[in-house]
């Protein structure tokens, strides 16, 4: 039995970080800590006490800052990127598969249709028309699919369809 409550800060073993890191208690059942959230990577998992060899002084694990200088969002993005990169890349010249492949094929077809046409630079205050080219500073070239009220438009980029703000014409 512990006197820990949800929201308390403790040090515990994180399975994802594979280290002893700072955690926040999220669930206490029957007086025992049941679930915790890692402050380094943001994962929520069962509470695992630190191994005895890591304990210092008063029976508390040695505090250690894992992934120094990185925010929780950066760690989550890095982990998501690693999971995405585990699949083997397609062979050169092989057709793209899945939803991402279909979206890229649709984007390539749209770029062929509008070949030679000028693209309009994106601005939130700009007015646009459907079935025209758009140049976004982050997403690149895209085709405006639809203008929706009150102030949105759907644009097909290489990464997929994005909804952007615009001014109604």
C-alpha atoms as one frame of an Amber mdcrd trajectory, in Angstrom:
protein
   0.000   0.000   0.000   1.245   3.440  -0.914  -0.049   6.892  -0.220   0.351
   7.911  -3.891  -2.517   9.660  -5.650  -3.223  10.349  -9.326  -1.127  13.304
 -10.455   1.796  12.529  -8.126   5.287  12.496  -9.630   7.306   9.307  -9.134
  10.281   7.538 -10.670   9.609   4.181 -12.319  10.795   1.908 -15.111   9.461
   2.804 -18.563   9.107  -0.053 -21.044   9.270   2.205 -24.111  12.286   4.235
 -22.938  13.812   1.060 -21.449  15.083   3.134 -18.551  14.162   4.512 -15.154
  12.501   7.889 -15.774  10.095  10.344 -14.182   6.431   9.367 -14.323   3.043
  10.764 -13.321   0.632   8.479 -11.488  -2.593   8.130 -13.503  -4.422   5.314
 -11.665  -4.331   3.960  -8.109  -6.322   0.791  -7.342  -6.662  -0.605  -3.853
  -3.995   1.720  -2.516  -1.394   0.504  -5.043  -0.150   2.384  -8.101  -1.603
   0.697 -11.185  -0.883   2.947 -14.206   1.622   5.725 -14.880   2.506   8.121
 -17.706   6.163   8.568 -18.665   7.248  12.215 -18.685  10.006  11.479 -21.236
   8.076   9.691 -24.004   4.433  10.174 -22.999   3.505   6.479 -22.942   0.893
   5.281 -20.455   1.621   1.825 -19.054   1.463  -0.411 -15.994   3.527   0.715
 -13.049   6.877  -1.068 -12.826   9.038  -0.361  -9.837  12.675   0.480 -10.517
  15.127  -2.437 -10.089  16.942  -2.620  -6.742  20.366  -1.893  -8.257  19.164
   1.542  -9.402  18.004   2.643  -5.970  19.804   5.396  -4.121  19.719   6.476
  -0.518  16.133   6.354   0.785  14.890   3.570  -1.473  14.088   5.874  -4.372
  15.318   5.311  -7.925  17.941   7.705  -9.202  16.230  10.477 -11.179  17.428
  10.651 -14.752  16.352  12.870 -17.580  15.809  10.771 -20.673  15.825  12.371
 -24.102  17.138  15.709 -22.874  15.959  18.739 -24.802  13.054  17.003 -26.535
   9.399  17.720 -25.980   6.780  15.009 -25.609   5.413  15.794 -29.080   8.892
  15.437 -30.655   9.373  12.042 -28.992   5.925  10.844 -30.108   6.612  12.015
 -33.670   9.984  10.255 -33.688   8.429   7.027 -32.409   5.641   7.236 -34.986
   8.248   7.809 -37.708  10.192   4.748 -36.599   7.060   2.617 -36.724   6.265
   3.872 -40.218   9.820   3.240 -41.439   9.869  -0.419 -40.385   8.076  -1.591
 -43.531  10.457  -2.367 -46.391  10.456   0.255 -49.127   8.729  -0.682 -52.388
  10.911  -1.815 -55.241  11.800   0.877 -57.790   9.083   1.124 -60.409   6.618
  -0.897 -58.309   3.097   0.565 -58.067   2.318   2.337 -54.810  -0.050   0.459
 -52.514  -2.677   1.494 -49.992  -4.396   4.788 -49.395  -1.189   6.824 -49.546
  -0.380   5.306 -52.930  -3.837   6.110 -54.291  -3.569   9.694 -53.039  -0.169
  10.154 -54.629  -1.460   8.686 -57.906  -4.411  11.115 -57.817  -2.002  13.987
 -57.125   0.245  12.976 -60.033  -2.770  12.795 -62.342  -3.893  16.272 -61.206
  -0.413  17.670 -61.856  -0.487  16.174 -65.388  -3.902  17.781 -66.044  -2.635
  21.206 -64.970   0.789  20.976 -66.619   1.878  24.397 -67.848  -0.725  26.288
 -65.798   0.487  28.847 -63.250  -0.044  28.019 -59.575  -1.436  30.579 -57.148
   0.466  31.204 -53.889  -1.491  30.234 -50.783  -2.728  32.918 -48.404  -5.417
  32.608 -45.747  -6.883  35.891 -47.012  -6.742  34.801 -50.667  -9.760  33.865
 -52.765  -9.513  30.702 -54.840 -11.523  28.638 -57.298 -11.984  24.880 -57.445
  -9.913  22.876 -59.952  -6.997  25.328 -59.946  -3.397  24.890 -58.794  -2.168
  26.133 -55.450   1.416  26.547 -54.184   1.716  26.066 -50.406   4.986  26.899
 -48.587   4.971  23.600 -46.635   2.913  21.103 -48.658   4.070  22.212 -52.128
   1.902  22.063 -55.255  -1.707  21.009 -54.937  -5.037  21.046 -56.731  -7.992
  22.772 -55.064 -10.755  20.167 -54.983 -13.596  22.064 -53.345 -14.415  25.353
 -51.624 -16.641  24.806 -48.580 -18.473  27.395 -46.524 -17.795  29.420 -44.506
 -14.045  29.760 -45.154 -12.408  26.429 -46.001 -11.111  24.562 -49.025  -9.972
  21.009 -49.656  -6.647  20.729 -51.467  -5.043  17.567 -52.849  -1.315  17.562
 -52.091   1.229  14.776 -52.579   0.802  13.806 -48.875  -2.983  13.702 -49.150
  -6.014  15.969 -48.888  -5.632  18.935 -46.536  -8.264  21.425 -45.406  -7.034
  25.015 -45.520  -8.539  28.366 -44.658  -9.439  30.799 -47.399 -11.659  33.790
 -48.079 -14.897  33.161 -49.960 -15.012  34.763 -53.399
